[in-house]
Amino acid sequence: RQANLVVENSPAMLFRWRAEEGWPTVFVSHNVKQLGYSPAELLSGSTRFDALIHPADLPRVADELRARLQSGSEHFEQEYRLLTRDGATRWVDDRTAVERNAEGEVTHYQAILIDISERKRAEQALSRANRQLRVISDCGQALIRAEVESDLLRTVCSLVVEVGGYRMAWVAYADQEAPRKIRPLAHAGHEAGYLDALQR
Protein backbone atom coordinates (compact mmCIF):
# COMPACT_ATOMS: atom_id res chain seq x y z
CA ARG A 1 0.00 0.00 0.00
CA GLN A 2 2.83 2.39 0.84
CA ALA A 3 4.56 1.63 -2.46
CA ASN A 4 1.35 2.25 -4.38
CA LEU A 5 0.83 5.54 -2.55
CA VAL A 6 4.33 6.70 -3.48
CA VAL A 7 3.81 5.80 -7.15
CA GLU A 8 0.37 7.36 -7.44
CA ASN A 9 1.70 10.67 -6.12
CA SER A 10 4.76 10.78 -8.34
CA PRO A 11 5.39 11.66 -12.00
CA ALA A 12 6.46 8.03 -12.59
CA MET A 13 3.87 5.86 -14.36
CA LEU A 14 4.07 2.06 -14.37
CA PHE A 15 3.14 0.05 -17.46
CA ARG A 16 3.13 -3.54 -18.61
CA TRP A 17 2.49 -4.19 -22.31
CA ARG A 18 2.10 -7.29 -24.41
CA ALA A 19 4.77 -7.68 -27.08
CA GLU A 20 2.25 -7.28 -29.88
CA GLU A 21 1.39 -4.66 -32.46
CA GLY A 22 0.41 -1.41 -30.75
CA TRP A 23 1.75 -2.63 -27.38
CA PRO A 24 -1.61 -3.42 -25.72
CA THR A 25 -1.58 -2.47 -22.04
CA VAL A 26 -2.21 -5.18 -19.43
CA PHE A 27 -1.27 -3.11 -16.39
CA VAL A 28 -0.98 0.61 -15.75
CA SER A 29 -0.75 2.65 -12.56
CA HIS A 30 -3.69 4.88 -11.74
CA ASN A 31 -1.62 8.06 -12.07
CA VAL A 32 -1.78 7.66 -15.86
CA LYS A 33 -4.67 10.04 -15.32
CA GLN A 34 -2.08 12.83 -15.46
CA LEU A 35 -2.17 12.27 -19.23
CA GLY A 36 -5.94 12.68 -19.26
CA TYR A 37 -6.66 8.97 -19.74
CA SER A 38 -8.20 6.50 -17.33
CA PRO A 39 -6.56 3.12 -16.66
CA ALA A 40 -9.74 1.46 -17.99
CA GLU A 41 -9.30 3.04 -21.42
CA LEU A 42 -5.84 1.55 -21.78
CA LEU A 43 -6.65 -1.81 -20.22
CA SER A 44 -9.75 -2.31 -22.36
CA GLY A 45 -7.75 -1.86 -25.55
CA SER A 46 -9.81 1.10 -26.72
CA THR A 47 -6.62 3.19 -26.51
CA ARG A 48 -3.40 1.37 -27.38
CA PHE A 49 -0.14 2.61 -25.99
CA ASP A 50 1.31 3.42 -29.40
CA ALA A 51 -1.53 5.92 -29.88
CA LEU A 52 -0.11 7.96 -26.98
CA ILE A 53 3.34 8.33 -28.54
CA HIS A 54 3.92 11.49 -30.58
CA PRO A 55 3.61 10.54 -34.30
CA ALA A 56 7.00 12.09 -35.05
CA ASP A 57 8.66 9.90 -32.39
CA LEU A 58 6.82 6.61 -32.96
CA PRO A 59 8.99 5.27 -35.85
CA ARG A 60 12.18 5.99 -33.88
CA VAL A 61 10.80 4.36 -30.72
CA ALA A 62 9.81 1.24 -32.68
CA ASP A 63 13.17 1.06 -34.50
CA GLU A 64 15.11 1.44 -31.24
CA LEU A 65 13.03 -1.30 -29.62
CA ARG A 66 13.72 -3.71 -32.49
CA ALA A 67 17.45 -2.90 -32.40
CA ARG A 68 17.64 -3.47 -28.64
CA LEU A 69 15.87 -6.83 -28.92
CA GLN A 70 18.14 -7.94 -31.76
CA SER A 71 21.17 -7.08 -29.64
CA GLY A 72 19.82 -9.20 -26.79
CA SER A 73 19.17 -6.31 -24.38
CA GLU A 74 16.97 -7.15 -21.40
CA HIS A 75 16.83 -3.57 -20.09
CA PHE A 76 17.01 -0.29 -22.00
CA GLU A 77 16.07 3.37 -21.84
CA GLN A 78 14.36 5.68 -24.32
CA GLU A 79 13.28 9.30 -24.33
CA TYR A 80 10.28 10.36 -26.38
CA ARG A 81 7.13 12.46 -26.34
CA LEU A 82 3.65 11.44 -25.27
CA LEU A 83 0.46 13.26 -26.19
CA THR A 84 -2.08 13.96 -23.48
CA ARG A 85 -5.79 13.74 -24.21
CA ASP A 86 -5.96 17.52 -24.73
CA GLY A 87 -3.07 17.44 -27.22
CA ALA A 88 -0.31 18.71 -24.93
CA THR A 89 3.15 17.16 -25.20
CA ARG A 90 4.97 15.43 -22.34
CA TRP A 91 8.54 14.17 -22.55
CA VAL A 92 9.14 10.88 -20.76
CA ASP A 93 12.16 8.80 -19.80
CA ASP A 94 11.12 5.18 -20.45
CA ARG A 95 12.99 2.49 -18.48
CA THR A 96 11.91 -0.84 -19.99
CA ALA A 97 12.54 -4.43 -18.92
CA VAL A 98 11.90 -7.33 -21.31
CA GLU A 99 9.89 -10.40 -20.25
CA ARG A 100 10.44 -13.75 -21.96
CA ASN A 101 8.73 -17.12 -21.72
CA ALA A 102 10.44 -20.49 -21.11
CA GLU A 103 11.34 -20.70 -24.81
CA GLY A 104 13.07 -17.31 -24.69
CA GLU A 105 10.39 -15.52 -26.70
CA VAL A 106 9.54 -11.93 -25.76
CA THR A 107 6.03 -11.82 -24.33
CA HIS A 108 5.75 -8.55 -22.41
CA TYR A 109 7.51 -5.33 -21.53
CA GLN A 110 7.52 -3.72 -18.09
CA ALA A 111 8.30 -0.03 -17.94
CA ILE A 112 8.58 2.97 -15.67
CA LEU A 113 7.79 6.22 -17.50
CA ILE A 114 9.09 9.33 -15.77
CA ASP A 115 7.88 12.76 -16.83
CA ILE A 116 10.99 14.79 -17.77
CA SER A 117 9.19 17.67 -19.50
CA GLU A 118 10.66 20.34 -17.22
CA ARG A 119 14.19 19.04 -17.79
CA LYS A 120 13.66 18.98 -21.56
CA ARG A 121 12.37 22.56 -21.55
CA ALA A 122 15.42 23.67 -19.57
CA GLU A 123 17.75 21.83 -21.97
CA GLN A 124 16.06 23.39 -25.00
CA ALA A 125 16.25 26.88 -23.48
CA LEU A 126 19.96 26.39 -22.74
CA SER A 127 20.56 25.11 -26.27
CA ARG A 128 18.82 28.17 -27.76
CA ALA A 129 20.86 30.51 -25.57
CA ASN A 130 24.11 28.79 -26.57
CA ARG A 131 23.20 29.03 -30.27
CA GLN A 132 22.40 32.72 -29.90
CA LEU A 133 25.71 33.39 -28.17
CA ARG A 134 27.58 31.53 -30.90
CA VAL A 135 25.78 33.53 -33.60
CA ILE A 136 26.76 36.78 -31.90
CA SER A 137 30.37 35.64 -31.60
CA ASP A 138 30.57 34.39 -35.21
CA CYS A 139 28.95 37.58 -36.52
CA GLY A 140 31.55 39.60 -34.62
CA GLN A 141 34.32 37.61 -36.29
CA ALA A 142 32.69 38.09 -39.68
CA LEU A 143 32.56 41.84 -39.09
CA ILE A 144 36.30 41.93 -38.34
CA ARG A 145 37.18 39.96 -41.48
CA ALA A 146 34.71 41.56 -43.88
CA GLU A 147 36.00 43.73 -46.70
CA VAL A 148 32.78 44.24 -48.64
CA GLU A 149 29.45 45.13 -47.04
CA SER A 150 27.41 42.81 -49.26
CA ASP A 151 29.58 39.85 -48.30
CA LEU A 152 29.18 40.72 -44.62
CA LEU A 153 25.39 40.85 -44.90
CA ARG A 154 25.21 37.50 -46.68
CA THR A 155 27.53 35.93 -44.10
CA VAL A 156 25.48 37.25 -41.18
CA CYS A 157 22.26 35.92 -42.69
CA SER A 158 23.84 32.52 -43.28
CA LEU A 159 25.13 32.36 -39.70
CA VAL A 160 21.71 33.19 -38.27
CA VAL A 161 20.18 30.30 -40.25
CA GLU A 162 22.94 27.69 -40.11
CA VAL A 163 24.23 28.31 -36.57
CA GLY A 164 21.25 29.95 -34.92
CA GLY A 165 18.76 27.44 -36.29
CA TYR A 166 16.32 30.05 -37.64
CA ARG A 167 14.30 29.23 -40.74
CA MET A 168 15.13 32.43 -42.60
CA ALA A 169 17.07 35.67 -42.09
CA TRP A 170 17.17 38.80 -44.20
CA VAL A 171 18.59 42.32 -44.22
CA ALA A 172 17.04 45.28 -46.02
CA TYR A 173 17.54 49.03 -46.25
CA ALA A 174 14.87 51.68 -46.48
CA ASP A 175 14.44 52.77 -50.09
CA GLN A 176 15.15 56.51 -50.15
CA GLU A 177 13.52 56.93 -53.54
CA ALA A 178 10.30 55.14 -52.64
CA PRO A 179 8.95 56.05 -49.21
CA ARG A 180 7.54 53.23 -47.09
CA LYS A 181 9.41 50.60 -49.13
CA ILE A 182 12.48 48.59 -48.32
CA ARG A 183 15.20 47.10 -50.50
CA PRO A 184 16.36 43.58 -49.52
CA LEU A 185 20.13 43.24 -49.74
CA ALA A 186 20.82 39.74 -48.44
CA HIS A 187 18.99 36.70 -47.16
CA ALA A 188 19.48 33.04 -46.28
CA GLY A 189 17.19 30.13 -45.54
CA HIS A 190 13.69 29.32 -46.74
CA GLU A 191 12.52 32.58 -48.29
CA ALA A 192 9.49 31.24 -50.25
CA GLY A 193 8.65 34.54 -51.96
CA TYR A 194 8.47 36.50 -48.71
CA LEU A 195 10.89 39.21 -49.83
CA ASP A 196 9.09 39.76 -53.14
CA ALA A 197 5.86 40.34 -51.22
CA LEU A 198 7.59 42.98 -49.08
CA GLN A 199 8.41 45.05 -52.16
CA ARG A 200 4.87 45.21 -53.55
C-alpha positions as CSV (number, residue, x, y, z in Angstrom):
1,R,0.0,0.0,0.0
2,Q,2.8,2.4,0.8
3,A,4.6,1.6,-2.5
4,N,1.4,2.3,-4.4
5,L,0.8,5.5,-2.5
6,V,4.3,6.7,-3.5
7,V,3.8,5.8,-7.2
8,E,0.4,7.4,-7.4
9,N,1.7,10.7,-6.1
10,S,4.8,10.8,-8.3
11,P,5.4,11.7,-12.0
12,A,6.5,8.0,-12.6
13,M,3.9,5.9,-14.4
14,L,4.1,2.1,-14.4
15,F,3.1,0.1,-17.5
16,R,3.1,-3.5,-18.6
17,W,2.5,-4.2,-22.3
18,R,2.1,-7.3,-24.4
19,A,4.8,-7.7,-27.1
20,E,2.3,-7.3,-29.9
21,E,1.4,-4.7,-32.5
22,G,0.4,-1.4,-30.8
23,W,1.8,-2.6,-27.4
24,P,-1.6,-3.4,-25.7
25,T,-1.6,-2.5,-22.0
26,V,-2.2,-5.2,-19.4
27,F,-1.3,-3.1,-16.4
28,V,-1.0,0.6,-15.8
29,S,-0.8,2.7,-12.6
30,H,-3.7,4.9,-11.7
31,N,-1.6,8.1,-12.1
32,V,-1.8,7.7,-15.9
33,K,-4.7,10.0,-15.3
34,Q,-2.1,12.8,-15.5
35,L,-2.2,12.3,-19.2
36,G,-5.9,12.7,-19.3
37,Y,-6.7,9.0,-19.7
38,S,-8.2,6.5,-17.3
39,P,-6.6,3.1,-16.7
40,A,-9.7,1.5,-18.0
41,E,-9.3,3.0,-21.4
42,L,-5.8,1.6,-21.8
43,L,-6.6,-1.8,-20.2
44,S,-9.7,-2.3,-22.4
45,G,-7.7,-1.9,-25.5
46,S,-9.8,1.1,-26.7
47,T,-6.6,3.2,-26.5
48,R,-3.4,1.4,-27.4
49,F,-0.1,2.6,-26.0
50,D,1.3,3.4,-29.4
51,A,-1.5,5.9,-29.9
52,L,-0.1,8.0,-27.0
53,I,3.3,8.3,-28.5
54,H,3.9,11.5,-30.6
55,P,3.6,10.5,-34.3
56,A,7.0,12.1,-35.0
57,D,8.7,9.9,-32.4
58,L,6.8,6.6,-33.0
59,P,9.0,5.3,-35.8
60,R,12.2,6.0,-33.9
61,V,10.8,4.4,-30.7
62,A,9.8,1.2,-32.7
63,D,13.2,1.1,-34.5
64,E,15.1,1.4,-31.2
65,L,13.0,-1.3,-29.6
66,R,13.7,-3.7,-32.5
67,A,17.4,-2.9,-32.4
68,R,17.6,-3.5,-28.6
69,L,15.9,-6.8,-28.9
70,Q,18.1,-7.9,-31.8
71,S,21.2,-7.1,-29.6
72,G,19.8,-9.2,-26.8
73,S,19.2,-6.3,-24.4
74,E,17.0,-7.2,-21.4
75,H,16.8,-3.6,-20.1
76,F,17.0,-0.3,-22.0
77,E,16.1,3.4,-21.8
78,Q,14.4,5.7,-24.3
79,E,13.3,9.3,-24.3
80,Y,10.3,10.4,-26.4
81,R,7.1,12.5,-26.3
82,L,3.6,11.4,-25.3
83,L,0.5,13.3,-26.2
84,T,-2.1,14.0,-23.5
85,R,-5.8,13.7,-24.2
86,D,-6.0,17.5,-24.7
87,G,-3.1,17.4,-27.2
88,A,-0.3,18.7,-24.9
89,T,3.1,17.2,-25.2
90,R,5.0,15.4,-22.3
91,W,8.5,14.2,-22.5
92,V,9.1,10.9,-20.8
93,D,12.2,8.8,-19.8
94,D,11.1,5.2,-20.4
95,R,13.0,2.5,-18.5
96,T,11.9,-0.8,-20.0
97,A,12.5,-4.4,-18.9
98,V,11.9,-7.3,-21.3
99,E,9.9,-10.4,-20.2
100,R,10.4,-13.8,-22.0
101,N,8.7,-17.1,-21.7
102,A,10.4,-20.5,-21.1
103,E,11.3,-20.7,-24.8
104,G,13.1,-17.3,-24.7
105,E,10.4,-15.5,-26.7
106,V,9.5,-11.9,-25.8
107,T,6.0,-11.8,-24.3
108,H,5.8,-8.5,-22.4
109,Y,7.5,-5.3,-21.5
110,Q,7.5,-3.7,-18.1
111,A,8.3,0.0,-17.9
112,I,8.6,3.0,-15.7
113,L,7.8,6.2,-17.5
114,I,9.1,9.3,-15.8
115,D,7.9,12.8,-16.8
116,I,11.0,14.8,-17.8
117,S,9.2,17.7,-19.5
118,E,10.7,20.3,-17.2
119,R,14.2,19.0,-17.8
120,K,13.7,19.0,-21.6
121,R,12.4,22.6,-21.6
122,A,15.4,23.7,-19.6
123,E,17.8,21.8,-22.0
124,Q,16.1,23.4,-25.0
125,A,16.3,26.9,-23.5
126,L,20.0,26.4,-22.7
127,S,20.6,25.1,-26.3
128,R,18.8,28.2,-27.8
129,A,20.9,30.5,-25.6
130,N,24.1,28.8,-26.6
131,R,23.2,29.0,-30.3
132,Q,22.4,32.7,-29.9
133,L,25.7,33.4,-28.2
134,R,27.6,31.5,-30.9
135,V,25.8,33.5,-33.6
136,I,26.8,36.8,-31.9
137,S,30.4,35.6,-31.6
138,D,30.6,34.4,-35.2
139,C,29.0,37.6,-36.5
140,G,31.6,39.6,-34.6
141,Q,34.3,37.6,-36.3
142,A,32.7,38.1,-39.7
143,L,32.6,41.8,-39.1
144,I,36.3,41.9,-38.3
145,R,37.2,40.0,-41.5
146,A,34.7,41.6,-43.9
147,E,36.0,43.7,-46.7
148,V,32.8,44.2,-48.6
149,E,29.4,45.1,-47.0
150,S,27.4,42.8,-49.3
151,D,29.6,39.8,-48.3
152,L,29.2,40.7,-44.6
153,L,25.4,40.9,-44.9
154,R,25.2,37.5,-46.7
155,T,27.5,35.9,-44.1
156,V,25.5,37.2,-41.2
157,C,22.3,35.9,-42.7
158,S,23.8,32.5,-43.3
159,L,25.1,32.4,-39.7
160,V,21.7,33.2,-38.3
161,V,20.2,30.3,-40.2
162,E,22.9,27.7,-40.1
163,V,24.2,28.3,-36.6
164,G,21.2,29.9,-34.9
165,G,18.8,27.4,-36.3
166,Y,16.3,30.0,-37.6
167,R,14.3,29.2,-40.7
168,M,15.1,32.4,-42.6
169,A,17.1,35.7,-42.1
170,W,17.2,38.8,-44.2
171,V,18.6,42.3,-44.2
172,A,17.0,45.3,-46.0
173,Y,17.5,49.0,-46.2
174,A,14.9,51.7,-46.5
175,D,14.4,52.8,-50.1
176,Q,15.2,56.5,-50.1
177,E,13.5,56.9,-53.5
178,A,10.3,55.1,-52.6
179,P,8.9,56.1,-49.2
180,R,7.5,53.2,-47.1
181,K,9.4,50.6,-49.1
182,I,12.5,48.6,-48.3
183,R,15.2,47.1,-50.5
184,P,16.4,43.6,-49.5
185,L,20.1,43.2,-49.7
186,A,20.8,39.7,-48.4
187,H,19.0,36.7,-47.2
188,A,19.5,33.0,-46.3
189,G,17.2,30.1,-45.5
190,H,13.7,29.3,-46.7
191,E,12.5,32.6,-48.3
192,A,9.5,31.2,-50.3
193,G,8.7,34.5,-52.0
194,Y,8.5,36.5,-48.7
195,L,10.9,39.2,-49.8
196,D,9.1,39.8,-53.1
197,A,5.9,40.3,-51.2
198,L,7.6,43.0,-49.1
199,Q,8.4,45.1,-52.2
200,R,4.9,45.2,-53.6
